[in-house]
Structures are given as structure tokens and as C-alpha cells.
Amino acid sequence: MKRTSLSFLPLFLSVALFVTNEVSGQVSQPSPAQHLATALDHITVLEFSEPVTLAAAGSSAFSIERSDNKVLIKPLKAGVSTDLFVWTASRRFTYELDPPGDVKTMNFAVDSPAAAAKPIPEPRDDQMTKIADMLLTRAFLGADRIENGDIKNEKGRVVVRVESVFQSSNSVYIRYSIRNLVDRPYRVLKPAIWEVVPPDATLSLPALRRTQLDSRTAQKLGQIKRNSLVVVSAEIRKEDIRPGEETQGVIVLRQQFEAPTVLQVIFPDAGDHHVSATFVF
């Protein structure tokens, strides 16, 4: 895991689905959006004359992936339209993704025009600061606080608290704190994330939504099944924490959760101590 006190900034910037574009102190005029026709269970390919640096859609009803100079678009739900922005090194492209329709009328592959000869000036430092402020503000306002008041600071244990969770159109960001209450230094390693699937006749998950479960409540989940989730990024302010110290970190999943879901965070190499946190999101 990367050690930096500013590790949250790139994570929250990556979840934004908009960009403020100011050039030389003036706001650019809106550009017309190109409509794209899609179809369910089919992929539309956008190909550009230079590598794609960022692609973002306004709805999770479309899967958006980029690779080199291509953007792959796959609709996931019927009856939904959204906007799509694509940035290359020298240009921004704007699209409107129409609701999925008939395969006969969809756009299978679209070659975008060559990049403009005049490059887009780099934003000034003050403009970048304003953009960062706006994106971070929206990310923090959209975060769900996780209630963890039932988690006690027990001497002789390493205590993990899930503080908040932010869900973007295609990712989940989990912010946690971890306190070392053992009598020796503790190193925070990259955690594993599991989706916990309890039996049908157990606790009411909607009633426990946005709550971290203490050990007694977690045991009431019964004979659970666990599905491993892929951690795409894990950042921590301080890897090595001395006795009595606390640090914070962020875990990123490339997932979407709609119904109440039980997630479990487990930190490896904990010696005799079970270092984990179970919460309902």
C-alpha cells in the first residue's frame, strides 16, 4: 500500500463524472453531443487517433471501459440514456448514449475525428484547486456514514472501524480507521474484502444498513457464505502504527451494490488477533 497523507485526493477525484473546463480564465461554450445508438448484450466501440486518458458516464446503467485508444460501451439496463465524456491528451469528446434499441440501428464502431491541431491549455494552479475543491466536496457530501458506536476499544486488540462509504457510478470507496491497542507495533497490510451472504432466515439487513456489526451481532448471521471481492486500490496514511496510535485508510472496489449487503474487511498477518470489520452497506 502506498504511504501518503494525501492518498484520498486521487481516489475522490477519480469518482467525479464531470469536469469544469476553464481556459485562460474564461468558461468554454457547450459543445454539441454526438448521439450513439446502443443495444442490449452488444458493445459499441469508439476509436480515437490518440490514447484515451479518461472516460466517464453519468449513469451506472452503462458499462464503460477504456483500453489504449478505444472506449467500449455496453448498456446494462433498458430505457436509460445518459451522457458520456471522453478525454484524450489534447481533446474532449461529448456523447449522448441513447436508450438501448434494435441491433439493426445501433452504432457498432465509431471512428472519432482526429485531434484538433491547437492543444487545450493546461489549467492554472488556482483553477485546478477550485476543481479539486468542487470534486472533493461532492464526494464527501455523497458519502454514507457508517454507525460504529457498538465497536469497543478493547485493550490487547487491533480495532478496525468503518467510518464512511461512498459509491460512484462504478466503484465503492470504503474509509476506515484502525487503532493499535496491543503492546507492540502493528503493520497494516493490504486488506481482503468479502461479501457475506447469510441464510434467508437471519437478521433484518435493511434495519442494519449503514451499521458496523459487533462480534455478537455478526454471529447472529448464522452459517454464512463468503464471496471474495477484488480490491483495486488500498491506501493508508501510515503503515506502521505504534501501541496506542491510530491511522486511516481507503479501500476501493470496482463494484455496485443496490440491496443491503454485508461486507467484511480482513487484514492479514495479524498474529493471534482477529483484525476485521463487518458492516452492512
Secondary structure, 3 states (H helix, E strand, C coil): CEECCCCHHHHHHCCCCCCCCEECCEECCCCCCEEECCCCCCCEEEECCCCEEEEEECCCCEEEEEECCEEEEEECCCCCCEEEEEEECCCEEEEEECCCCCHHHCCCEEECCCCCCCCCCCCCHHHHHHHHHHHHHHHHHCCEECECCCCCCCCCCEEEEEEEEEECCCCEEEEEEEEECCCCCEECCCCEEEEEECCCCCCCCHHHCCEEECHHHHHCCCCCEEEEECEEEEEECCCEECCCCEEEEEEEECCCCCCCCEEEEECCCCCCCCCEEEEEC
